[in-house]
């Protein structure tokens, strides 16, 4: 099984969704984890968006890259999922694993009513799910 780490700014949204989808859709091929470069709190709109797609991440805890480094975990692949505006803050994770960048919009920057923000989060969730589905089916070429 290949070990994959998804990294973002706070581990509160995009990296959590990517981790959940890869563990769900690629459960026989992958073990996914996620972390942020800073501490954060799980975004409740992300929890709701994932619940609407049948995946419960409400019990997930946010983690930092420092925690992962201190645990000396090794990964076959590290994927940063920061948006282009935050790309300069997205960390480079040390190790032998291959590194990829998949940019997605940051749900913490969305404005509007709760319903409008949830709609935007669902759009990002769907982008991430589509990318993970592609990845699970083509990972040998990645």
N, C-alpha and C positions, 0 to 999 in steps of 0.2 A: 504494500500500500504506500502510495506517495504522500508525503507530508507537505501541506501547503499552509503558508501564513499569509493572511490578508492584513495589510497595514494601512492605517489612515491617521487622521489628526487626533481624534478623541476616542476611537473605538466605540462610538455611540450609535452609528447608523450604517454607513456603507460597508465597512469591514464586517460588522455583525451580520448583515444580510448575506454577504458573500459567503461567510463561514457557514451559516445555516443552510444555504442552498447547496453548497458543495457537499456538506455532510449528508444532506437529504438526497440529492440527485446522484451523487457519486459515491454512495456509501460502501460499495464493494471495491472501489479503486483508491479512495482518498480519505485522509484524515485532515480536516481543516481546523485551524485556530485563527484567532484574530487579535490584534493589539493596536494601540494608538501611541503616538509619540508623546502625548500628554494624557493625564488622567481625565476621565469624563464620566458621564452618566448616560445610561441607555435612554435613547430618545423614545418617549411614549408613543409618538406617531409612527415610528418605525415598528415598534411592538405591535401596534394595531394593524398596520399594513401587512405585516407578516402573518398575523392571526387570520386576516381576511383571505390569505392564500393557504391556510391550513398548517402553518408552522408556528409553534409557540416558542418565542425567545424571551418571554417575560422573566424567566429565572436566570438569564445570562448575566454575568458580571463583566464589567469593562476591565481590560488589562492594559498595561503599558508595555512598550517595547523593552524597557529596562527590566521588567519582570521576566519576560521571555529570555532576555540575554543572561540574567542572573541564574536562570534555571538551566542554562547551557543547552537549550533545545536546538536541534538542527532541522532544517527544512530542505526539501528537494526543490521547492519553488516559493519565492516570496513575491506577492503581488501587491503593489500599492494601488489604492483605489481613490486617491485624492482627485478633486476637480482641478482643472487647469489653473485656476486662480490660486490654489493652495499648493500646487505642485512643488514649488521651491521649498516648502516646509515638509513635504513628504520625505520620510527618512530613507536612507540607504541602509539596508539591513546586512550586517556582516555575515559571512559564511560562504560555503561552497555552492549553495543552491542557486539555481537560475533566477533571474529577476525580471519581472514584467511590470508594466504600468497600464492599468485600465482606468481611465478618468471617468468619474461620474459626478454629477452635481451634488453639492453639499446640502442635505436636508436642514441643517441648522441655520442656513441662510434664507430659507423660504419665508415669505411674508404672506399676509392675508388672514382670512378667518381660519379656524381650525379645519373646516371642511376643505377649503382651498389648499391649505398646506398638506393635508392628508392626500388630496388628489395628486399633488406634485410628488409626494413621497412614494405613492403607488407607482407613478411613472418611473421613478428611479429604481424602485424595487423590480419592476418589469424589465428594465434595461439590464439590471444585474442578473436576474434569472435567465434572460436570454443569453447573456455572455457565459454564464455557468453551464447552461445546457450545451452551448457550442463547445466549451472547454472539455466537458465530460466526454463528448463524442469525438473530439479531435486531439486530446491531450498528448498523444504520442508524437504529434507533429509540432507541438509547442516547445 
